[in-house]
Amino acid sequence: QVQLVESGGGLVQAGGSLRLSCAASGSIFSINVMGWSRQAPGKERELVATITNGGYTNYQDSVKGRFTISRDNAKNTVYLQMNSLKPEDTAVYLCYAEVKRSFSSPYMPYWGKGALVTVSS
């Protein structure tokens, strides 16, 4: 099995910063893309940012210039540094990873359970 566990969520005032972490553990041979999605109350889940194992990043337009995704491949961990937070960033943030569990197996998607980020105005 593969587990993804997020940490670092919480309550912050508008304009503040938070850093989310997500550690992948279990039966892991290699990890391809890692990323973060979010889901606000009453809204659909949306992709926030992704990063490949080579460090190529991609961001949703609404977070460009404010959020930074990074990863530590040795620790199978992905981070999301969130600056200049806005009330509309309030959501459950879910970690994502494409994991290969053995040399011959395909990459499969795994999700964490989520971390709540609340931004007050």
VENSUL-V526879 format. One record per pair of residues at least 4 apart in sequence whose C-alpha atoms are under 8 Angstrom apart, sorted by sequence separation. I is the first residue (numbers start at 1). J is the second residue. D is the distance in whole Angstrom. If there is no record, write none. Layout:
BEGIN
[[I/J/D] [I/J/D]]
END
This chain:
BEGIN
[[12/16/6] [39/43/6] [40/44/7] [51/55/6] [52/56/5] [59/63/7] [60/64/6] [63/67/6] [72/76/6] [73/77/7] [85/89/6] [86/90/8] [101/105/6] [12/17/7] [39/44/6] [40/45/7] [51/56/5] [52/57/7] [59/64/6] [71/76/7] [72/77/5] [100/105/6] [101/106/8] [12/18/8] [39/45/4] [51/57/4] [71/77/6] [72/78/6] [100/106/6] [101/107/8] [38/45/6] [39/46/6] [50/57/6] [51/58/7] [71/78/4] [99/106/8] [100/107/4] [10/18/8] [37/45/7] [38/46/6] [49/57/7] [50/58/5] [70/78/6] [71/79/6] [99/107/5] [100/108/6] [9/18/7] [37/46/5] [38/47/7] [49/58/5] [50/59/7] [69/78/7] [70/79/5] [98/107/6] [99/108/5] [8/18/7] [9/19/8] [37/47/4] [38/48/7] [49/59/4] [69/79/6] [70/80/7] [98/108/5] [99/109/6] [8/19/6] [9/20/6] [36/47/6] [37/48/5] [48/59/6] [49/60/6] [69/80/5] [98/109/4] [99/110/7] [8/20/5] [36/48/6] [37/49/7] [48/60/5] [57/69/7] [68/80/6] [69/81/6] [97/109/6] [98/110/6] [7/20/6] [8/21/6] [35/48/8] [36/49/5] [47/60/7] [67/80/7] [68/81/5] [96/109/7] [97/110/5] [6/20/7] [7/21/5] [35/49/6] [36/50/6] [67/81/6] [68/82/7] [96/110/6] [97/111/7] [6/21/6] [7/22/6] [35/50/4] [48/63/7] [55/70/8] [67/82/4] [96/111/5] [6/22/4] [34/50/6] [35/51/6] [55/71/8] [66/82/6] [67/83/6] [95/111/6] [96/112/7] [5/22/5] [6/23/7] [33/50/7] [34/51/5] [66/83/5] [94/111/7] [95/112/5] [4/22/6] [5/23/5] [33/51/6] [34/52/6] [51/69/7] [66/84/6] [94/112/6] [95/113/8] [4/23/6] [5/24/7] [33/52/4] [34/53/8] [50/69/7] [51/70/7] [66/85/8] [94/113/6] [95/114/7] [4/24/4] [32/52/6] [33/53/6] [49/69/7] [51/71/8] [53/73/7] [94/114/4] [3/24/6] [4/25/7] [32/53/5] [93/114/5] [94/115/7] [2/24/7] [3/25/5] [31/53/7] [92/114/6] [93/115/5] [2/25/6] [3/26/6] [92/115/5] [93/116/6] [2/26/5] [92/116/4] [93/117/7] [1/26/6] [2/27/6] [91/116/6] [92/117/6] [1/27/6] [2/28/7] [90/116/8] [91/117/6] [90/117/5] [91/118/7] [89/117/8] [90/118/5] [89/118/8] [90/119/5] [89/119/7] [87/118/7] [88/119/8] [87/119/5] [86/119/6] [87/120/6] [35/69/8] [85/119/7] [86/120/8] [87/121/6] [86/121/8] [35/78/7] [34/78/7] [36/80/8] [31/76/8] [40/90/6] [41/91/7] [25/76/7] [40/91/4] [23/75/7] [24/76/5] [39/91/5] [40/92/6] [23/76/6] [24/77/6] [38/91/6] [39/92/5] [23/77/4] [38/92/5] [39/93/7] [22/77/5] [23/78/7] [38/93/4] [21/77/7] [22/78/5] [37/93/6] [38/94/6] [21/78/6] [22/79/6] [36/93/7] [37/94/5] [21/79/5] [36/94/6] [37/95/7] [20/79/6] [21/80/7] [36/95/5] [37/96/7] [19/79/7] [20/80/5] [35/95/6] [36/96/6] [19/80/6] [20/81/6] [34/95/8] [35/96/5] [19/81/4] [20/82/8] [34/96/5] [35/97/6] [18/81/6] [19/82/6] [34/97/4] [17/81/7] [18/82/5] [33/97/6] [34/98/6] [17/82/5] [18/83/7] [32/97/7] [33/98/5] [17/83/4] [31/97/7] [32/98/5] [16/83/6] [17/84/6] [31/98/6] [32/99/6] [15/83/7] [16/84/5] [17/85/6] [31/99/5] [32/100/8] [15/84/4] [16/85/6] [30/99/6] [31/100/6] [14/84/7] [15/85/5] [29/99/7] [30/100/5] [14/85/5] [15/86/6] [28/99/7] [29/100/5] [30/101/7] [13/85/8] [14/86/5] [28/100/6] [29/101/5] [30/102/8] [14/87/6] [22/95/6] [24/97/8] [28/101/5] [29/102/5] [27/101/6] [28/102/7] [29/103/7] [32/107/8] [31/107/8] [6/94/7] [6/95/7] [5/95/8] [22/112/8] [4/95/7] [4/96/8] [10/115/8] [12/117/8] [14/119/6] [4/110/7] [6/112/7] [9/115/5] [10/116/6] [11/117/6] [12/118/6] [13/119/5] [14/120/6] [3/110/8] [4/111/6] [5/112/6] [6/113/7] [8/115/7] [9/116/5] [10/117/5] [11/118/5] [12/119/5] [13/120/5] [14/121/5] [2/110/7] [3/111/8] [4/112/5] [5/113/7] [6/114/6] [7/115/6] [9/117/5] [10/118/6] [11/119/6] [12/120/6] [13/121/6] [3/112/7] [4/113/8] [5/114/8] [6/115/6] [11/120/7]]
END
